[in-house]
Structure formats: structure tokens, C-alpha cells
Amino acid sequence: MHILISGAGVAGPAVAFWLQRYGIETTIVERAPKLRVDGFAVDFRGSAHLAVLSRMGILDEVRAIQTNMGTQTVVSASGEPLASLPPEFMSGEVEVLRGELSALLHEHTKDHTEYIFGDHVTGLHETTSGVDVEFASGSSGRYDLVIGADGLHSGVRALTFGPESRFRRYHGYYLAGFPMDEFPGLVNAGLMYNEPGRGVAVSSNARMTDALFVFHSPDLGRVADPKRVVADAYANVGWETPRLLDEMWRTEDLYFDSISTVHLDRFSTGRVVLLGDAGYGGTCGGMGTGAAIVCAYVLAGELARADYRTAFARYESLVRSYVTGCQKGAGRAGGFLAPRTSAQIRRRDRTYKLLSKPLLTGFFNKLTTRTASAISLPDYRLPADVR
């Protein structure tokens, strides 16, 4: 069997990791000209996330690149601390930079998986014996199956299920962020400032410093000039916002997107299946990276057990309720990071204060890990020669 995987972020290399161990040939095609080593911090929390990393044999390597992020503090316009959150609530049990995680997975798969950078899928035509795939480069190939692991704005999903507008649910907020030079006096900690419908934060950890803007807005559709949109949204916002906007104008590495989730009635059609954000993603707050690692393990394990029709059905049956639960956090993220009224900001800050109390910290950590752990992982047997 030869499987084409679209997307070389996290989900794609994660499923390739397992498929190659089951003796299944894999090719990963990635639109970017090279491996993307940028991106925000992502976290793993709960028994399911950590169990899969352990079964992959990379948990110690993931821990070695963790950010060691500390407390996040909400401040007033003058910089006075108002409330704080313990690191575990925002950063899980292990937090790493998405780019460094992607590089780690690439290192563990590159010797047995073909990587094609600077290309992407433009056509899919299923036959009785496989899928004929056309690429933007003009090349083509036949594969037994295709896995769309190409993110929230998946091209494979658009080709097989229809336009994104049919499946994207907008949650009222936009998010923008970028890496920046160190923020004076901030070491392994985060600061957040709010005005109604606007949130701005700076985080500095052992690996990088970044700025984040989250703001309430009508759905803007396609945005031609995201920097102008952010600048207009924050034109009169206080604290260190003017300085951070100056940094934004200088950066060449701005991430900008709506806070949205993807909802489909099914994760596969014919010989094509969706994995990770392509099938059930959320822009932030939905534990998408951890869910992708878990679901990649399940999809590969089921493909090693049975024919693809049975495997796809089993995969969806096992992960559907799990990823739906994870997505709920993405739907709440905007309102948590940028409450729309002054009263909601004060209420959020009171919640922060409660979360930081020792007697309640453990309780609320259990709430966040319960969703991340709400799946019973099958014990897939590896071939004897790779155990």
C-alpha cells in the first residue's frame, strides 16, 4: 500500500510515523517550499496525549524542547498586576513550539517517508484501484489512499467535500501573532492586557518571545491587509499596545486568522480521509495538536488492521466524540482571551484569581485534562521486527 499525505505540519508526519512502522509506504506533499519551523507554542496534557508520545518513543525528546513557560499575569493599563494563572492551565503538562515539534517528527520520518516540498494537490480522481492525484507542479501519481492533514484551510477537504464555507463555523474573533525581540523584564512568563473586545499579550519562554492580539469582529471574509486590520482594531488601546503595533509593522512573520472551527458529518469519503485540523480543527483553544497526535495513532492503527473502508469507519467511530469535545474549547477561546464588555473582563479576572488558589488549581487542571484524555486508546500491535 502507498498512501499520499497532504501536509507536513504535525498530523501528517505523525500518521506517517506509524504507517511506516506498519510497513505502509508514505509520501508527504507540502505546499511550503521547506519545512515550517515557525509557529506558536502548543501543549500536551492528559493521559491520552502523553501515552501516544510515549508509545512513539519521543516523550523524552519532546520534554527536552519544552518551553518551561511560567505564570501568565493580567495587568492594568499602568502595568499593575490584577490576576494571574498558573502555567499548567495555559501550557498543559508539556508545552513546545509547533515548529520544533514539526522538526522533531520530520527527523523521525524522513528516512522512510518521501517528502515533497513546494507542491500541493490540485485534483483527486478515484478509481476502483486507487486515487489518481494531480499536483500544482504538473506531475501526477496514483496512490491507494489519500490523507488530508493540511490544516484548517485544507485543500484536500475542498476538493473532496466542498468549499470551506460549508464547514467553517466562525466564533466572532480574530487572532494575530508574531515572534519579536525580548520584552524587557519578562522571562518565562506572560502578560495580558484587555479592553472590551480587545486582548493583547506578550509571552516569553525558554525558546522565544511572541506577541498576540485577539479581538472581536464581524466575519471579514478574505483579508487583503491583515496588518492594517489589526492596527485599526487597536488604534486607541492602551498599555504597551502602541509599541507592539510598531513591532508588528516591522515583522515579516505575522500569523493572522479567524477563530473558527471545522464541522463535517463524516471524516472520509471513498479513499480519502481527513486528519487533524482538516477534519475537526479549531484555530486555538481546541487542543488541536494533542488531538492530531492521538488521532494519527488511531487512524494508522486501524489501517494496519483492516481494509480501508473498515478502517475509516472504525477511526471515525473511535475519535468522533473525542474531537468534538476538544473543539468546545476553541469555541470559547475568543471570549476568554478578549471578553467583550468591562463587566465580562472583571468576571474573567475573578475566575483567574480562583484558578490560582492552591485548593482549586488541581481541580481546574483536572477539568482541562479530562477532555484531553476522554478516549480509550486501542493497543495496536506492531510487526515483530519493529517492536
N, C-alpha and C positions, 0 to 999 in steps of 0.2 A: 504494500500500500504506500502511496505517495500523497501527502497532504500539503496543500498550499495554505499558509497562514499569512493573512494581511495584517501588518502592524508589528513593529519591533520595540514596543514600549515595555510593558510588564507582562500583560496577559499572553501575548504572542510567544515570547521566549519561555514563559512559564509552562505553557502547554507543550511547546517543543521539547523542553527538558524531559518531560515524562514520556512523550511519544517516542523519542529516540531511544529511551531505555526499554521500551516495549518492542523495539526493532522496527518501528514505523519510520519511513523516510519523510523528512520535512524540509520545506523551503519557506523562508520568511521573506516577504517583499515589503519594503518600507519606503514611503513617499519621500522622506527626508534624505538628503544626499549622504548623510552619515549618521551614526548612532547619536541620538539626542542625549546629552549629558546634563541638560538643564532641568528646571522644574522645581516645584515646591517640595516641602517635606511631606512625607506620607508615614502613616504609622500602622503598626500591627498590635492587636490587642485580643486577648481571649484565647481559649484553648484551641479552637479550630485553626486560627491563623498560625499560631506557634507550632502546632502539631504538623502542619503541612511543611513549614520551613524546616522543621526537624527531620521529617521524612525525606526531604530533598537533600539533607546533609549540609545545609548552608546557614543554619541558625547562628552558629558562632561567627561566621563571616558577616552576617547582617548585623549582629551585635557590635562587631568591630568597627563598623562605619556609622553607628548611631550618632545622632546629633547631641545627645545629652542636654536636651532643651530643659530649661528651668521654668520658674513661675511666670505666668502672664499677669500683668497688673493693669487695671483700668485707671486712667489718670484724668484729672480735670484739665481745663484749658491752660492752667498755670503749671501743670506737671505734678500736681499733688495726687498721691495715691488715694483711690477711692474704694477699690476692691481688688481681689486677686483670685487666681485659680491655680490649684496645684498642677504641676507638669503632667501628671498621669491623665488628667481629664482631657487635655488638648492633644497630648502627644502619645497616648497609649502606653504600652509596655516597652515597645521598641520603635523609635522614630528614626527614619533615614531620609536622605534626599532622593527624590524619584530618579534623578539621573544616575546617581551612584548605584541604586538598586538595578536599574536597567543595564548598566555596565557589568555588574556582577552576574546577572543572568546571561548576558551575551557571552561572557567569559566561559560559563559552564555549558554553553550550547554550540559555540562557533565551530568546534571540531567535528561535529556530527550533523549540523544543520546548515543548509545553504542559505546565506543572507544575500539579498539583492537590494541595494540602496538606490535611491533616486528614481524609483519607478512605482507604479501603482496599478491596481486592477481597473480596467475600463469596460470590460464585458465579461459576462458569465453565461455560458450556454450548456445546459445539462443534457447529457445523452444517457443511453441505457448503461454505459460502462464508465462514465466519469463526468467531469466538468471541463469543457473547453474554455480556457481563460485567455482574454486579450489584455495586453498591458499598454500603458501610455507610450512606452518606448517603441511600440510597433511589433514587439515579439509576442509569442503566444505559446501555450502549452496545455497539455491535458493532465489533470490531476484526479485522483479518486474522490477526494473531498476538498472543500474549501472552508476554512475557519476565519470568520471576520472578527479580528481582535484589534480593529483600527479606531477605537475610541468613540467618544460621544457623537462625533460627526462622521460616523462610519460610511465610507464609500461602498463597501460590500453590502451593508444594510440597504442603502439607497438603491443599489442595482437589483436586489432580490426581494425586498419588502416594500419599497416605495419611498417617496420623499420624506425627509426628516420631519417636516411639518406635521405629518400624520402621527408621529410617535413622541415628539418633544413636548414636555409639559413645563412651561415657564413659571418660575416661582417668585417673580416680582423684583428680582435683584440682579445686579451685575457685579462682577468681580474683576479686579485688575491687580497685577503684582509684578514685581521686578526685583532682581538682585541689586544690591547697592554697596557702596563702601561702608565701613563700620560706622555704627551710630555711637557717638561719644558717650561713655559711661554705661553702655549696655553690653553685658557679657552673659551668654547663656540664659537669656531672659527675653520677655516680650512686653511691649507697651501697647495699649489700645486707648483710643480716644473716640468719643461719639458725640454727634449732634443728631437731631431727629432725621432718620433715614440715611444717615451717613456714618460709616465707620472707617477709621484709618488706623493701621497697626504697623509696628516695626518689630521684627524678631531677629535676635542674634544668637546663633548657636555655635557649636564647635566647628561647623562646616561652612556656614555662610550667614550673611545678613540680608534680609529682604524686607520690602515694604508691601503692604496690602491695602487695597481700597475695596470696600463693599458698600454699594449704595442702592437704594430703592429707586425704581424707574419703570415707566411703561416699557413694554417689549419694543425694542428699537429695530428689530429685524437685522438686516445686514448693516454693519457699521464700517464706514469707509475710513474714518479717522478716530480710532479709539482714544488716542491721547487727548484730542480736543473734547471728546465726550467726558472723560474723567476730569479734565481741567475745568470744564463748565460746571460739572456737578459739585466740585469742591472749591469753587471760586471764593466763597466767603467763610470757609470753615477754619476754625482756629487751631490752637496748639502748634505743632511742628508741620502742619499741612502745607503751608507755602514752600517750605524748604524741601519737603518730599516731592511736591509737584515739580520743582526745579530739577530734582534728580530724575524724575520720570521723563521730562523733556529730553534729557541727555542720553537716556538708556536706549540701546538697540535691542533690548531683550524684554519687551513688555508682553505679558500674558493678559489677554482680555477675553471674557466670555460671559454669557448669561449664566445665572444659576438655574439650571434646568435638570430634569430627569427624563429618562427614556423608558417608554412603556409599550411593550408588544404583547400580543396574545400568544405568541409562540416564539421560541428562540431558534427554530430551524425550519427550513423548507427544502425538500429534496435532499441534495447532497451538500447543502450549505448550512452552516450553523454559526451563531453569534456567541461571542465570549467576552466577558468583562463589560466595560462601558458601552461597547457597541450594542449590547443586548439589554442592559439593565443598569446603565450608569447614572451618575449624578455628578455635577460639577465639583461640589465639595460637600463634606459632611456625611457622605454615604458609605464610608469605609470601603471605597471602590477598589483600592489596591489590595487590601486584605481579601476582599471577596473575589477578586480576579485570581489571586494565588490559589484560593480554595477551590474555585470552580474549574480552574485549569486542571487541577489534580483529579477532580471528578470526571470531567469530560474525557481526558486521556485514559483514565482507568476504565471507563465504560467502553471506549473504542477498542481497548485491548481485550475486552471480554466478549464482545458480540458484534454482529453486523451493524452497519451504521444506523439503520432505521431504529433498531432496538436500543442502540447506544444513545442516540439523540433523545429518544423518548425517556429513557432512564435518567439521563443528565438533567433534562428539564424537570422531571418529577422530583429529583433529589434537591435541586437548587432553587426552584421557583419561590417557595415561601421564604427561604433564607435571604435571597437577594431583595425580595420585596420588603422585608423587614429592615434591611440595611438602608434601602432607599429613603425611608422615612426621615432619617437624619438629614439627608440632603434637602428635603423639602422644608426643614426648619432652620437650616443654616443661616440664611439671609436675615431672618428676623432675630436670630440670636446674636449675630455679629453687628447688625445695624438696625436696632429697633426703630420703629417709625415715629414714635412720639417721645416726648420727655418723660412722661409717666412710664412708658414701657422701658426706657433706658434705666430709670431708677429701680423698677421692678427686677430687671435683669441683673443689675448690680447687687441687689439684695440677695438674689439667688447665688451669685458668685461668692458672696460672703458666707452663705450657708455651706456651699461646696468646700470652702477652705477650712471649715471646722473639722478637727480630727475625728470626731464621732460620726460625721456624715460623709467624709471623704471616701472611706471604704465602701459605704453603701452606694454612693453615686458611681463609683468606679465599677461596681458590680452591675449597675444598670447598663453602662456602656459596653461592658464585655459580654453581657448576656446576649445581646443582639448579635454581636460578632461571633459568638460561639453556638448559635442556635441551629446547628446542623450536625447530624450523626455521620461522621466520615467513614465510608466503606474502607475495608482493608484490602486494597488491591495487591495481588501477588505479582512480584516481578519475576521475569525469567531467571532460572537458577544461575546463569552465568553472570548476572549483574547484581545479585543480592549482596 
